[in-house]
Amino acid sequence: MAVGAKERLRDDKVEILGVIGDVRGKHVILMDDETATASTMVEMIRYLVEHEQVKKVTPIVTHGLFIPPAAELLDAIEVIDEIITTDTVPEPEVMPARLVRLPVAPIFAEVIRRNMIGESIGPMFAHWREPWYKAEDEAR
């Protein structure tokens, strides 16, 4: 895992200060909560390619607004294999070519259903490994 540090200069302009962690030459999964103009995403990918020799990036964004010219900017970046987002916001007028939109309604519906009948939502996340705090407790 690595963390990118940035400074926002304007709404559409950021400066990447660096990356904490080892990503040199790796396939990077770049996560962000929201992408509107894609300025942060574009600058971070540019930094990763130029300074860390990253060859492949998969951006994952919870809320993909993709306000023009975001799609055009992202489409011009060759190291992006696909861009993954959810359908938590309306579909943008212009979408990046390699965009995959995942629906959130089924998981929300299942959580609500289980809550209404008093059933645990824990089994929905059974594929996740044990939380770090449980592993430490069991080791004692």
ZASE-916487 format. One record per residue: y, z, x of N, C-alpha, C in turn; chain; residue number from 0. Coordinates in nm, 4 decimals. Layout:
% ZASE-916487
+----------+----------+----------+----------+----------+----------+----------+----------+----------+----+-----+
:  n.north :     n.up :   n.east : ca.north :    ca.up :  ca.east :  c.north :     c.up :   c.east : ch :   i :
+----------+----------+----------+----------+----------+----------+----------+----------+----------+----+-----+
:        Y :        Z :        X :        Y :        Z :        X :        Y :        Z :        X :  A : NUM :
...
+----------+----------+----------+----------+----------+----------+----------+----------+----------+----+-----+
% end
This chain:
% ZASE-916487
+----------+----------+----------+----------+----------+----------+----------+----------+----------+----+-----+
:  n.north :     n.up :   n.east : ca.north :    ca.up :  ca.east :  c.north :     c.up :   c.east : ch :   i :
+----------+----------+----------+----------+----------+----------+----------+----------+----------+----+-----+
:  -0.1164 :   0.0000 :   0.0841 :   0.0000 :   0.0000 :   0.0000 :   0.1231 :   0.0000 :   0.0889 :  A :   0 :
:   0.2243 :  -0.0689 :   0.0444 :   0.3505 :  -0.0744 :   0.1172 :   0.4651 :  -0.0663 :   0.0167 :  A :   1 :
:   0.5821 :  -0.0328 :   0.0659 :   0.7006 :  -0.0208 :  -0.0184 :   0.8124 :  -0.1027 :   0.0438 :  A :   2 :
:   0.8803 :  -0.1812 :  -0.0380 :   0.9940 :  -0.2586 :   0.0093 :   1.1227 :  -0.1841 :  -0.0209 :  A :   3 :
:   1.2126 :  -0.1829 :   0.0748 :   1.3434 :  -0.1187 :   0.0556 :   1.4496 :  -0.2263 :   0.0401 :  A :   4 :
:   1.5379 :  -0.2074 :  -0.0586 :   1.6427 :  -0.3064 :  -0.0835 :   1.7728 :  -0.2353 :  -0.1168 :  A :   5 :
:   1.8790 :  -0.3116 :  -0.1044 :   2.0097 :  -0.2663 :  -0.1515 :   2.0626 :  -0.3738 :  -0.2445 :  A :   6 :
:   2.0987 :  -0.3336 :  -0.3661 :   2.1530 :  -0.4296 :  -0.4618 :   2.3019 :  -0.4439 :  -0.4342 :  A :   7 :
:   2.3437 :  -0.5664 :  -0.4025 :   2.4833 :  -0.5949 :  -0.3717 :   2.5606 :  -0.6362 :  -0.4976 :  A :   8 :
:   2.4934 :  -0.7125 :  -0.5853 :   2.5474 :  -0.7543 :  -0.7151 :   2.4282 :  -0.7668 :  -0.8097 :  A :   9 :
:   2.4554 :  -0.7995 :  -0.9347 :   2.3457 :  -0.8178 :  -1.0305 :   2.2459 :  -0.9224 :  -0.9844 :  A :  10 :
:   2.2945 :  -1.0264 :  -0.9172 :   2.2084 :  -1.1364 :  -0.8758 :   2.1917 :  -1.1473 :  -0.7250 :  A :  11 :
:   2.2235 :  -1.0408 :  -0.6523 :   2.2159 :  -1.0462 :  -0.5050 :   2.1638 :  -0.9139 :  -0.4502 :  A :  12 :
:   2.0565 :  -0.9236 :  -0.3708 :   2.0007 :  -0.8057 :  -0.3044 :   1.9831 :  -0.8347 :  -0.1564 :  A :  13 :
:   1.9807 :  -0.7274 :  -0.0805 :   1.9509 :  -0.7384 :   0.0623 :   1.8255 :  -0.6561 :   0.0881 :  A :  14 :
:   1.7254 :  -0.7189 :   0.1473 :   1.6016 :  -0.6486 :   0.1808 :   1.6233 :  -0.5771 :   0.3132 :  A :  15 :
:   1.5998 :  -0.4455 :   0.3111 :   1.6223 :  -0.3640 :   0.4298 :   1.4975 :  -0.3525 :   0.5158 :  A :  16 :
:   1.3820 :  -0.3708 :   0.4555 :   1.2580 :  -0.3625 :   0.5315 :   1.1395 :  -0.3297 :   0.4430 :  A :  17 :
:   1.0242 :  -0.3204 :   0.5060 :   0.8998 :  -0.2865 :   0.4374 :   0.8361 :  -0.1710 :   0.5113 :  A :  18 :
:   0.7949 :  -0.0706 :   0.4370 :   0.7247 :   0.0434 :   0.4949 :   0.5774 :   0.0249 :   0.4632 :  A :  19 :
:   0.4966 :   0.0043 :   0.5646 :   0.3545 :  -0.0202 :   0.5460 :   0.3139 :  -0.1509 :   0.6131 :  A :  20 :
:   0.1843 :  -0.1688 :   0.6309 :   0.1320 :  -0.2849 :   0.7026 :   0.0923 :  -0.3949 :   0.6057 :  A :  21 :
:   0.1702 :  -0.5031 :   0.6021 :   0.1379 :  -0.6188 :   0.5181 :   0.1255 :  -0.7465 :   0.5999 :  A :  22 :
:   0.1408 :  -0.7352 :   0.7296 :   0.1446 :  -0.8520 :   0.8175 :   0.0223 :  -0.9423 :   0.7962 :  A :  23 :
:   0.0506 :  -1.0675 :   0.7559 :  -0.0537 :  -1.1675 :   0.7401 :  -0.1452 :  -1.1473 :   0.6211 :  A :  24 :
:  -0.1164 :  -1.0517 :   0.5336 :  -0.2061 :  -1.0203 :   0.4214 :  -0.1648 :  -1.0914 :   0.2935 :  A :  25 :
:  -0.2563 :  -1.0917 :   0.1978 :  -0.2246 :  -1.1361 :   0.0616 :  -0.1548 :  -1.0184 :  -0.0054 :  A :  26 :
:  -0.0292 :  -1.0359 :  -0.0411 :   0.0511 :  -0.9273 :  -0.0965 :   0.0576 :  -0.9382 :  -0.2484 :  A :  27 :
:   0.0290 :  -0.8280 :  -0.3149 :   0.0506 :  -0.8164 :  -0.4586 :   0.1819 :  -0.7420 :  -0.4731 :  A :  28 :
:   0.2835 :  -0.8131 :  -0.5192 :   0.4194 :  -0.7615 :  -0.5267 :   0.4481 :  -0.7179 :  -0.6694 :  A :  29 :
:   0.4738 :  -0.5890 :  -0.6885 :   0.4921 :  -0.5347 :  -0.8234 :   0.6374 :  -0.4952 :  -0.8475 :  A :  30 :
:   0.6826 :  -0.5228 :  -0.9701 :   0.8170 :  -0.4840 :  -1.0120 :   0.8133 :  -0.4551 :  -1.1617 :  A :  31 :
:   0.9030 :  -0.3691 :  -1.2066 :   0.9032 :  -0.3350 :  -1.3485 :   0.9656 :  -0.4440 :  -1.4340 :  A :  32 :
:   1.0678 :  -0.5116 :  -1.3803 :   1.1365 :  -0.6147 :  -1.4576 :   1.1888 :  -0.7234 :  -1.3648 :  A :  33 :
:   1.1787 :  -0.8462 :  -1.4098 :   1.2395 :  -0.9569 :  -1.3370 :   1.3266 :  -1.0333 :  -1.4348 :  A :  34 :
:   1.4557 :  -1.0336 :  -1.4074 :   1.5505 :  -1.1095 :  -1.4897 :   1.5886 :  -1.2361 :  -1.4151 :  A :  35 :
:   1.6711 :  -1.2228 :  -1.3135 :   1.7148 :  -1.3400 :  -1.2361 :   1.6189 :  -1.3736 :  -1.1226 :  A :  36 :
:   1.5259 :  -1.2845 :  -1.0943 :   1.4268 :  -1.2986 :  -0.9867 :   1.4872 :  -1.2849 :  -0.8472 :  A :  37 :
:   1.6104 :  -1.2376 :  -0.8364 :   1.6734 :  -1.2264 :  -0.7042 :   1.5977 :  -1.1312 :  -0.6124 :  A :  38 :
:   1.5543 :  -1.0171 :  -0.6643 :   1.4788 :  -0.9233 :  -0.5811 :   1.3458 :  -0.9845 :  -0.5381 :  A :  39 :
:   1.2756 :  -1.0451 :  -0.6328 :   1.1456 :  -1.1049 :  -0.6044 :   1.1586 :  -1.2144 :  -0.4992 :  A :  40 :
:   1.2545 :  -1.3031 :  -0.5161 :   1.2734 :  -1.4149 :  -0.4238 :   1.3080 :  -1.3644 :  -0.2839 :  A :  41 :
:   1.3998 :  -1.2704 :  -0.2754 :   1.4401 :  -1.2180 :  -0.1441 :   1.3276 :  -1.1411 :  -0.0767 :  A :  42 :
:   1.2507 :  -1.0644 :  -0.1544 :   1.1393 :  -0.9894 :  -0.0953 :   1.0327 :  -1.0854 :  -0.0436 :  A :  43 :
:   1.0024 :  -1.1890 :  -0.1183 :   0.9030 :  -1.2867 :  -0.0728 :   0.9535 :  -1.3583 :   0.0523 :  A :  44 :
:   1.0798 :  -1.3962 :   0.0526 :   1.1385 :  -1.4601 :   0.1708 :   1.1252 :  -1.3680 :   0.2927 :  A :  45 :
:   1.1554 :  -1.2403 :   0.2743 :   1.1446 :  -1.1432 :   0.3833 :   0.9990 :  -1.1323 :   0.4317 :  A :  46 :
:   0.9053 :  -1.1227 :   0.3373 :   0.7640 :  -1.1091 :   0.3729 :   0.7137 :  -1.2297 :   0.4524 :  A :  47 :
:   0.7550 :  -1.3474 :   0.4142 :   0.7125 :  -1.4693 :   0.4841 :   0.7753 :  -1.4753 :   0.6234 :  A :  48 :
:   0.9052 :  -1.4502 :   0.6311 :   0.9759 :  -1.4627 :   0.7590 :   0.9446 :  -1.3516 :   0.8579 :  A :  49 :
:   0.9338 :  -1.2274 :   0.8100 :   0.9181 :  -1.1126 :   0.9020 :   0.7757 :  -1.0581 :   0.9115 :  A :  50 :
:   0.6947 :  -1.0864 :   0.8113 :   0.5590 :  -1.0299 :   0.8090 :   0.4501 :  -1.1365 :   0.8071 :  A :  51 :
:   0.4887 :  -1.2629 :   0.8191 :   0.3952 :  -1.3752 :   0.8218 :   0.2952 :  -1.3724 :   0.7058 :  A :  52 :
:   0.3411 :  -1.3299 :   0.5897 :   0.2573 :  -1.3277 :   0.4701 :   0.2350 :  -1.4722 :   0.4248 :  A :  53 :
:   0.1112 :  -1.5043 :   0.3909 :   0.0749 :  -1.6411 :   0.3529 :   0.0542 :  -1.6586 :   0.2024 :  A :  54 :
:   0.0331 :  -1.5480 :   0.1307 :   0.0062 :  -1.5578 :  -0.0126 :   0.0627 :  -1.4343 :  -0.0825 :  A :  55 :
:   0.1315 :  -1.4571 :  -0.1967 :   0.1918 :  -1.3484 :  -0.2735 :   0.1583 :  -1.3680 :  -0.4208 :  A :  56 :
:   0.1199 :  -1.2590 :  -0.4861 :   0.0987 :  -1.2576 :  -0.6305 :   0.1968 :  -1.1576 :  -0.6910 :  A :  57 :
:   0.3071 :  -1.2057 :  -0.7466 :   0.4003 :  -1.1148 :  -0.8128 :   0.3440 :  -1.0681 :  -0.9481 :  A :  58 :
:   0.3566 :  -0.9380 :  -0.9739 :   0.3170 :  -0.8800 :  -1.1020 :   0.4392 :  -0.8071 :  -1.1571 :  A :  59 :
:   0.4781 :  -0.8430 :  -1.2783 :   0.5993 :  -0.7897 :  -1.3394 :   0.5676 :  -0.7410 :  -1.4803 :  A :  60 :
:   0.6055 :  -0.6176 :  -1.5114 :   0.5805 :  -0.5673 :  -1.6464 :   0.6594 :  -0.6459 :  -1.7500 :  A :  61 :
:   0.7911 :  -0.6575 :  -1.7291 :   0.8783 :  -0.7256 :  -1.8250 :   0.9390 :  -0.8483 :  -1.7580 :  A :  62 :
:   0.8843 :  -0.9648 :  -1.7869 :   0.9306 :  -1.0887 :  -1.7245 :   1.0306 :  -1.1622 :  -1.8124 :  A :  63 :
:   1.1588 :  -1.1410 :  -1.7846 :   1.2644 :  -1.2075 :  -1.8618 :   1.2878 :  -1.3505 :  -1.8139 :  A :  64 :
:   1.2841 :  -1.3703 :  -1.6834 :   1.2986 :  -1.5023 :  -1.6202 :   1.4199 :  -1.5794 :  -1.6743 :  A :  65 :
:   1.5361 :  -1.5183 :  -1.6577 :   1.6625 :  -1.5807 :  -1.6981 :   1.6934 :  -1.6936 :  -1.5998 :  A :  66 :
:   1.7286 :  -1.8127 :  -1.6516 :   1.7590 :  -1.9234 :  -1.5604 :   1.8621 :  -1.8829 :  -1.4548 :  A :  67 :
:   1.8367 :  -1.9265 :  -1.3323 :   1.7375 :  -2.0211 :  -1.2823 :   1.6138 :  -1.9534 :  -1.2228 :  A :  68 :
:   1.5706 :  -1.8390 :  -1.2753 :   1.4586 :  -1.7648 :  -1.2168 :   1.3321 :  -1.8499 :  -1.2023 :  A :  69 :
:   1.2939 :  -1.9213 :  -1.3060 :   1.1725 :  -2.0030 :  -1.2998 :   1.1815 :  -2.1073 :  -1.1891 :  A :  70 :
:   1.2953 :  -2.1730 :  -1.1802 :   1.3162 :  -2.2745 :  -1.0772 :   1.3069 :  -2.2134 :  -0.9363 :  A :  71 :
:   1.3674 :  -2.0978 :  -0.9188 :   1.3634 :  -2.0314 :  -0.7865 :   1.2209 :  -1.9934 :  -0.7487 :  A :  72 :
:   1.1461 :  -1.9368 :  -0.8445 :   1.0088 :  -1.8945 :  -0.8163 :   0.9159 :  -2.0144 :  -0.7952 :  A :  73 :
:   0.9368 :  -2.1198 :  -0.8726 :   0.8541 :  -2.2405 :  -0.8572 :   0.8702 :  -2.3041 :  -0.7191 :  A :  74 :
:   0.9833 :  -2.2830 :  -0.6554 :   1.0094 :  -2.3426 :  -0.5235 :   0.9418 :  -2.2669 :  -0.4094 :  A :  75 :
:   0.8815 :  -2.1523 :  -0.4393 :   0.8180 :  -2.0712 :  -0.3344 :   0.6694 :  -2.1043 :  -0.3278 :  A :  76 :
:   0.6292 :  -2.1688 :  -0.2211 :   0.4917 :  -2.2179 :  -0.2086 :   0.3871 :  -2.1086 :  -0.1930 :  A :  77 :
:   0.4208 :  -1.9947 :  -0.1360 :   0.3202 :  -1.8904 :  -0.1100 :   0.2798 :  -1.8143 :  -0.2359 :  A :  78 :
:   0.3490 :  -1.8369 :  -0.3473 :   0.3109 :  -1.7707 :  -0.4734 :   0.1898 :  -1.8421 :  -0.5306 :  A :  79 :
:   0.0814 :  -1.7667 :  -0.5539 :  -0.0368 :  -1.8297 :  -0.6136 :  -0.0302 :  -1.8250 :  -0.7658 :  A :  80 :
:   0.0154 :  -1.7135 :  -0.8228 :   0.0397 :  -1.7022 :  -0.9656 :   0.1337 :  -1.5844 :  -0.9879 :  A :  81 :
:   0.2005 :  -1.5837 :  -1.1011 :   0.2912 :  -1.4770 :  -1.1392 :   0.2344 :  -1.4166 :  -1.2666 :  A :  82 :
:   0.2112 :  -1.2863 :  -1.2643 :   0.1504 :  -1.2199 :  -1.3794 :   0.2541 :  -1.1312 :  -1.4462 :  A :  83 :
:   0.2634 :  -1.1424 :  -1.5792 :   0.3540 :  -1.0574 :  -1.6561 :   0.2880 :  -1.0245 :  -1.7892 :  A :  84 :
:   0.3542 :  -0.9408 :  -1.8668 :   0.3046 :  -0.9066 :  -1.9997 :   0.3942 :  -0.9727 :  -2.1042 :  A :  85 :
:   0.3526 :  -0.9627 :  -2.2283 :   0.4319 :  -1.0209 :  -2.3372 :   0.5180 :  -0.9150 :  -2.4063 :  A :  86 :
:   0.5699 :  -0.8194 :  -2.3287 :   0.6520 :  -0.7118 :  -2.3847 :   0.7931 :  -0.7568 :  -2.4206 :  A :  87 :
:   0.8330 :  -0.8735 :  -2.3748 :   0.9638 :  -0.9319 :  -2.4095 :   0.9381 :  -1.0724 :  -2.4635 :  A :  88 :
:   1.0334 :  -1.1282 :  -2.5379 :   1.0130 :  -1.2647 :  -2.5903 :   0.9864 :  -1.3645 :  -2.4775 :  A :  89 :
:   0.9098 :  -1.4664 :  -2.5112 :   0.8777 :  -1.5712 :  -2.4142 :   1.0063 :  -1.6386 :  -2.3667 :  A :  90 :
:   1.0224 :  -1.6492 :  -2.2358 :   1.1442 :  -1.7126 :  -2.1860 :   1.1493 :  -1.8607 :  -2.2216 :  A :  91 :
:   1.2720 :  -1.9126 :  -2.2313 :   1.2892 :  -2.0551 :  -2.2624 :   1.2257 :  -2.1426 :  -2.1562 :  A :  92 :
:   1.2457 :  -2.1051 :  -2.0294 :   1.1875 :  -2.1783 :  -1.9176 :   1.1010 :  -2.0798 :  -1.8394 :  A :  93 :
:   0.9721 :  -2.1114 :  -1.8317 :   0.8798 :  -2.0224 :  -1.7622 :   0.8393 :  -2.0812 :  -1.6283 :  A :  94 :
:   0.8143 :  -1.9944 :  -1.5291 :   0.7607 :  -2.0455 :  -1.4029 :   0.6287 :  -2.1184 :  -1.4283 :  A :  95 :
:   0.6022 :  -2.2206 :  -1.3500 :   0.4826 :  -2.3038 :  -1.3686 :   0.3529 :  -2.2246 :  -1.3541 :  A :  96 :
:   0.3498 :  -2.1273 :  -1.2646 :   0.2266 :  -2.0533 :  -1.2365 :   0.2228 :  -1.9184 :  -1.3080 :  A :  97 :
:   0.2872 :  -1.9101 :  -1.4240 :   0.2982 :  -1.7844 :  -1.4978 :   0.1759 :  -1.7587 :  -1.5838 :  A :  98 :
:   0.1258 :  -1.6352 :  -1.5785 :   0.0179 :  -1.5884 :  -1.6654 :   0.0756 :  -1.4729 :  -1.7459 :  A :  99 :
:   0.0790 :  -1.4864 :  -1.8788 :   0.1313 :  -1.3794 :  -1.9657 :   0.0145 :  -1.3088 :  -2.0323 :  A : 100 :
:   0.0069 :  -1.1782 :  -2.0127 :  -0.1008 :  -1.0991 :  -2.0697 :  -0.0517 :  -1.0224 :  -2.1922 :  A : 101 :
:  -0.1283 :  -1.0245 :  -2.3011 :  -0.0860 :  -0.9532 :  -2.4220 :  -0.1083 :  -0.8024 :  -2.4090 :  A : 102 :
:  -0.0141 :  -0.7246 :  -2.4606 :  -0.0282 :  -0.5788 :  -2.4583 :  -0.0711 :  -0.5242 :  -2.5939 :  A : 103 :
:  -0.0579 :  -0.6023 :  -2.6998 :  -0.0890 :  -0.5550 :  -2.8352 :  -0.2306 :  -0.4984 :  -2.8489 :  A : 104 :
:  -0.3347 :  -0.5632 :  -2.7937 :  -0.4693 :  -0.5086 :  -2.8124 :  -0.4862 :  -0.3663 :  -2.7553 :  A : 105 :
:  -0.4316 :  -0.3404 :  -2.6390 :  -0.4489 :  -0.2065 :  -2.5822 :  -0.3653 :  -0.1041 :  -2.6593 :  A : 106 :
:  -0.2438 :  -0.1413 :  -2.7021 :  -0.1624 :  -0.0501 :  -2.7832 :  -0.2321 :  -0.0204 :  -2.9156 :  A : 107 :
:  -0.2881 :  -0.1231 :  -2.9773 :  -0.3581 :  -0.1050 :  -3.1051 :  -0.4778 :  -0.0122 :  -3.0896 :  A : 108 :
:  -0.5520 :  -0.0289 :  -2.9819 :  -0.6693 :   0.0561 :  -2.9605 :  -0.6297 :   0.2012 :  -2.9340 :  A : 109 :
:  -0.5223 :   0.2226 :  -2.8605 :  -0.4737 :   0.3592 :  -2.8355 :  -0.4310 :   0.4234 :  -2.9673 :  A : 110 :
:  -0.3584 :   0.3493 :  -3.0499 :  -0.3149 :   0.4027 :  -3.1797 :  -0.4348 :   0.4333 :  -3.2679 :  A : 111 :
:  -0.5327 :   0.3413 :  -3.2718 :  -0.6526 :   0.3628 :  -3.3534 :  -0.7254 :   0.4896 :  -3.3112 :  A : 112 :
:  -0.7465 :   0.5045 :  -3.1804 :  -0.8174 :   0.6230 :  -3.1311 :  -0.7396 :   0.7506 :  -3.1604 :  A : 113 :
:  -0.6097 :   0.7446 :  -3.1468 :  -0.5258 :   0.8608 :  -3.1744 :  -0.5357 :   0.9008 :  -3.3215 :  A : 114 :
:  -0.5335 :   0.8032 :  -3.4099 :  -0.5374 :   0.8301 :  -3.5544 :  -0.6687 :   0.8947 :  -3.5981 :  A : 115 :
:  -0.7794 :   0.8625 :  -3.5309 :  -0.9084 :   0.9197 :  -3.5716 :  -0.9518 :   1.0343 :  -3.4801 :  A : 116 :
:  -0.8616 :   1.0752 :  -3.3906 :  -0.8914 :   1.1896 :  -3.3041 :  -0.9875 :   1.1579 :  -3.1904 :  A : 117 :
:  -0.9961 :   1.0335 :  -3.1518 :  -1.0863 :   0.9914 :  -3.0446 :  -1.0094 :   0.9834 :  -2.9123 :  A : 118 :
:  -1.0742 :   1.0180 :  -2.8042 :  -1.0111 :   1.0156 :  -2.6721 :  -0.9827 :   0.8734 :  -2.6263 :  A : 119 :
:  -0.8714 :   0.8576 :  -2.5549 :  -0.8426 :   0.7276 :  -2.4941 :  -0.8989 :   0.7212 :  -2.3517 :  A : 120 :
:  -0.9493 :   0.8322 :  -2.3009 :  -1.0040 :   0.8380 :  -2.1652 :  -1.1059 :   0.7297 :  -2.1339 :  A : 121 :
:  -1.2027 :   0.7027 :  -2.2238 :  -1.3018 :   0.5995 :  -2.1939 :  -1.2423 :   0.4600 :  -2.1738 :  A : 122 :
:  -1.1219 :   0.4372 :  -2.2248 :  -1.0580 :   0.3069 :  -2.2050 :  -1.0259 :   0.2834 :  -2.0578 :  A : 123 :
:  -1.0186 :   0.3919 :  -1.9824 :  -0.9819 :   0.3831 :  -1.8418 :  -1.0962 :   0.4256 :  -1.7512 :  A : 124 :
:  -1.2184 :   0.4166 :  -1.8002 :  -1.3362 :   0.4602 :  -1.7258 :  -1.3606 :   0.3788 :  -1.6001 :  A : 125 :
:  -1.3084 :   0.2570 :  -1.5944 :  -1.3290 :   0.1727 :  -1.4764 :  -1.2433 :   0.2183 :  -1.3595 :  A : 126 :
:  -1.1460 :   0.3061 :  -1.3834 :  -1.0617 :   0.3555 :  -1.2746 :  -1.1387 :   0.4604 :  -1.1970 :  A : 127 :
:  -1.1154 :   0.4669 :  -1.0674 :  -1.1837 :   0.5670 :  -0.9869 :  -1.1280 :   0.7054 :  -1.0203 :  A : 128 :
:  -1.1996 :   0.8065 :  -0.9781 :  -1.1582 :   0.9440 :  -1.0048 :  -1.0195 :   0.9712 :  -0.9489 :  A : 129 :
:  -0.9369 :   1.0422 :  -1.0242 :  -0.8058 :   1.0792 :  -0.9702 :  -0.8209 :   1.1631 :  -0.8438 :  A : 130 :
:  -0.7238 :   1.1523 :  -0.7544 :  -0.7292 :   1.2234 :  -0.6270 :  -0.7468 :   1.3725 :  -0.6456 :  A : 131 :
:  -0.6887 :   1.4315 :  -0.7510 :  -0.6963 :   1.5765 :  -0.7681 :  -0.8359 :   1.6212 :  -0.8097 :  A : 132 :
:  -0.9107 :   1.5369 :  -0.8803 :  -1.0475 :   1.5722 :  -0.9166 :  -1.1381 :   1.5666 :  -0.7939 :  A : 133 :
:  -1.1194 :   1.4663 :  -0.7106 :  -1.2003 :   1.4524 :  -0.5885 :  -1.1799 :   1.5728 :  -0.4977 :  A : 134 :
:  -1.0580 :   1.6228 :  -0.4842 :  -1.0293 :   1.7398 :  -0.4013 :  -1.0941 :   1.8655 :  -0.4605 :  A : 135 :
:  -1.0870 :   1.8806 :  -0.5943 :  -1.1466 :   1.9969 :  -0.6591 :  -1.2980 :   1.9996 :  -0.6398 :  A : 136 :
:  -1.3621 :   1.8830 :  -0.6513 :  -1.5078 :   1.8753 :  -0.6362 :  -1.5517 :   1.8993 :  -0.4921 :  A : 137 :
:  -1.4651 :   1.8695 :  -0.3953 :  -1.4981 :   1.8879 :  -0.2549 :  -1.4982 :   2.0358 :  -0.2152 :  A : 138 :
:  -1.4303 :   2.1161 :  -0.2937 :  -1.4196 :   2.2605 :  -0.2603 :  -1.5417 :   2.3383 :  -0.2968 :  A : 139 :
+----------+----------+----------+----------+----------+----------+----------+----------+----------+----+-----+
% end
